[in-house]
Amino acid sequence: MCGIIGVIDRGREVMDGSAIRRSLSLMNERGSGEGAGYVAYGVYPEFRDYFALHVFFDNLHETRPKVDALLHQWGRVVHDEEIPTRDTARLRKVHTPWRYFFKPDVRLMPRSTTPAEEIVTELVMRINTAIDGALVFSSGRNVGVFKAAGWPEEVADFYRIEEYEGHCWLAHNRYPTNTPGWWGGAHPFNLLDWSVVHNGEITSYGTNRRYIESFGYRCTMFTDTEVVAYLVDLLVRRHGLPAELAVTALAPPFWDEIDAMDDRRRRLHHALRLTYASAMMNGPFAIAVADQDSLVAFTDRSKLRPLVGAEAGDRLYVSSEEAAIRAMEPRLDRVFMPRAGEPIVGRCR
Amino acid sequence: MTPSIGSLPPKYRVTIDHDRCMLCGRCVVNCSYGVFRLDGDRVRTNSRVCTACHRCVAYCPRDAISIQERPLDYRTHPVWTRGVRESIYSQARTGKIVLAGMGNALDYPMIFDRLVLDACQVTNPSIDPLREPMELRTYLGKKPQRLELGTRGDGGVDLLTELAPNLCLETPIMIGHMSYGAISLNAQLAMARAVSGQGTFMGTGEGGLAEPLRPYQGHLIVQVASGRFGVDIDYLERGAAIEIKIGQGAKPGIGGHLPGEKVNALVSRTRMIPEGSDAISPAPHHDIYSIEDLAQLVRSLKEATGWKKPVFVKIAAVHNVAAIAAGIARSAADAVVVDGFRGGTGAAPRVFRDHVGIPVEAAVAAVDAKLRSQGIRNEVSVIASGGIRESTDVAKIIALGADAVYIGTAALVALGCRVCGSCYRGLCPWGIATQRQDLVDRLDPVAGGEQVGNLIHGWTLELAELMGAAGINSIESLRGNRDRLRSYMVDQALMDVLDVKSVGA
């Protein structure tokens, strides 16, 4: 099952976390109280030029020095602290969530056209595979993921989510079948600016993982969703595809539909399917992906998971359920259901 | 000199139930090996020449014939098996290399049968291919790593990347290269009709392209092998794709031999060799002593055909197959064919057939992993061949990383072949591996084409069902999806090569 919801304000007006907390809780039927999470864009304006690395530490004394050392080797940490939390009756601190505001030394990656991002990606992969007891779960600029094992309202209260303000939010209510109770397994998944929430199961995961790992990404979270974040990063940041075409590559039209297109579109879609055959995602899913400026949501090619969109002024909403959107904003200008594989795209002005 | 070995136990004993026999003589007519003769009111048999091809059994209207395998065996011994002893007797007599037909006959474990496929339960729905789209379309050839796009004034996007020509298959099942000469014209025609009807392709083998096959040339892959038999510009231009054959799974490292008896007038014309002469393909291509020589030949063939056709390179699966495939991927070649050690053949030295090369499952797993680790998997398609027996083998090898398969023996079996392994004798009573006109005439290309077409169609339906059960509606999501395989009783070293977990894991 799982429930997803996302909102973007195209005029970059900020919203605090209380509304999305309410609407995610409304979808508790879709979860099991074993995982929930939020991501918000624009939450660290005072550190907007620094990568905000959110890390789960199992043992502060044992593992944090290793992460500190690695970060100092690759750049400069301008500020770090424990992420403020509030212990609640039912949600205890299994890991210590920590945040670093980090600027990589771009001279260390001269061959890259996006050296800062390359360094951060490499550090995330390295910490998550090589440092036992440390897990980077958020690594973008001016963005923060807050997630844990619990019901949406518990996780929100634990992280004091109402104290954060962002112009774009994603949230996820989890019904796990894999890795229940593991904080790292909760959504959203994030890499750099990309955050992903996902409802469903990716039956092509093995193919996608082998594909993405041949580009140097390493899947470390034991779940199929992280691969989506890496695929989007590869297709959009490294290969320069516009978001709509990246979605088309991940959930392409059927060949029959491509055969019926006009010549120009057929050539393009044909080339996309051939080139990105191993990136294509199969199985039932509804996915929402966000970065600083946009929110994109789409389903599998057969729409085996629900997805609904809505608009109210500058705000664009996507969710598993219309009711959840109405819990955030009762006065909607428009509610719509995208067709299978057709993306909903919202961009900041 | 008196031979001191004497006669060996017969391989088969053919007996006739004279109560059932009605003396119709069909067995006498049908057996090209001369087992039967009509002697007054009885059909008599000479079991020693029987190959167990079952032509007589198939055509006896009264089920009066029975064939017993090994009616009299040697004293059993686990080390000195029948096969070992008979090779020695044969070589003691002749002093020659022992020839054998069909594929590897040693009792190696079958990896395919130690792998199981996955299906969906609860957490995601299985897909019913009768009700939902199910895509098996497969493109073979080079794909770009990424696309160059241009933005137009109206916000639209233009594709700037020029794609290399690809073969478009409606099912990932093709028929491999069996040459005219090794098999009959009618056998080739039947298979050509089948692949045309099913939207797929077959190989011509190294025997040139006989004129009657030209109507099907849009579905034929022409082969250039070390003997260059039948190769000219007309031949190259007729093929939908060109395949350079470096090696063959049934006999890696050695060439081919078509006995002169099989070289009749049309075979002679098609191969461009004198009638009645042996056609011997050398072991290596004498213009390819290194990888860069291969790259040159690939480019030459492309240049000659205007860069309009994909060029495949077929290699036998040998120990270093992954590195070799990576070298091929760096040439202009569009696909690498990996031919496993179970691949069939009309004739191969027994020691090669049984002892040289590796299984296709391990070879494809290694090739796919190597190409991915070097970031060049899109540079070539991978075609698996050699021992593909049923649709599950197709599903499993694609999950291990292949793009498509070639079948060989399975297609012949669909034409009636009973896998008797006597192809090199040229007397195939089923009209498949023979050039004797009366035998060839037994194989009707229309009926045969239907049978082979049925086989490919049936496998394709099964493949669609298997994919649907796994919640996959497009073949590209099965390709290399080793997570959907589990191994059952496979040792850890092989599991590491296959990169497949154990059942239960």
Chai-1 contact restraints between the chains, C-beta under 6 A:
chainA,res_idxA,chainB,res_idxB,connection_type,confidence,min_distance_angstrom,max_distance_angstrom,comment,restraint_id
A,T177,B,T123,contact,1.0,0.0,6.0,A-B,restraint_1
A,E201,B,T123,contact,1.0,0.0,6.0,A-B,restraint_2
A,E201,B,N124,contact,1.0,0.0,6.0,A-B,restraint_3
A,T203,B,G471,contact,1.0,0.0,6.0,A-B,restraint_4
A,T203,B,I472,contact,1.0,0.0,6.0,A-B,restraint_5
A,S204,B,S477,contact,1.0,0.0,6.0,A-B,restraint_6
A,Y205,B,D483,contact,1.0,0.0,6.0,A-B,restraint_7
A,G206,B,N481,contact,1.0,0.0,6.0,A-B,restraint_8
A,G206,B,R482,contact,1.0,0.0,6.0,A-B,restraint_9
A,G206,B,D483,contact,1.0,0.0,6.0,A-B,restraint_10
A,T207,B,S477,contact,1.0,0.0,6.0,A-B,restraint_11
A,T207,B,G480,contact,1.0,0.0,6.0,A-B,restraint_12
A,T207,B,N481,contact,1.0,0.0,6.0,A-B,restraint_13
A,R210,B,R372,contact,1.0,0.0,6.0,A-B,restraint_14
A,R210,B,G480,contact,1.0,0.0,6.0,A-B,restraint_15
A,S214,B,R372,contact,1.0,0.0,6.0,A-B,restraint_16
A,S214,B,G375,contact,1.0,0.0,6.0,A-B,restraint_17
A,H239,B,R146,contact,1.0,0.0,6.0,A-B,restraint_18
A,F254,B,P133,contact,1.0,0.0,6.0,A-B,restraint_19
A,W255,B,E135,contact,1.0,0.0,6.0,A-B,restraint_20
A,W255,B,R137,contact,1.0,0.0,6.0,A-B,restraint_21
A,R267,B,L159,contact,1.0,0.0,6.0,A-B,restraint_22
A,L268,B,L159,contact,1.0,0.0,6.0,A-B,restraint_23
A,A271,B,L147,contact,1.0,0.0,6.0,A-B,restraint_24
A,A271,B,L159,contact,1.0,0.0,6.0,A-B,restraint_25
A,A271,B,L163,contact,1.0,0.0,6.0,A-B,restraint_26
A,L274,B,Y139,contact,1.0,0.0,6.0,A-B,restraint_27
A,L274,B,K143,contact,1.0,0.0,6.0,A-B,restraint_28
A,T275,B,K143,contact,1.0,0.0,6.0,A-B,restraint_29
A,T275,B,P144,contact,1.0,0.0,6.0,A-B,restraint_30
A,T275,B,L147,contact,1.0,0.0,6.0,A-B,restraint_31
A,A277,B,E476,contact,1.0,0.0,6.0,A-B,restraint_32
A,M280,B,E476,contact,1.0,0.0,6.0,A-B,restraint_33
A,N282,B,I472,contact,1.0,0.0,6.0,A-B,restraint_34
A,N282,B,S477,contact,1.0,0.0,6.0,A-B,restraint_35
A,G283,B,N124,contact,1.0,0.0,6.0,A-B,restraint_36
A,G283,B,G471,contact,1.0,0.0,6.0,A-B,restraint_37
A,P284,B,N124,contact,1.0,0.0,6.0,A-B,restraint_38
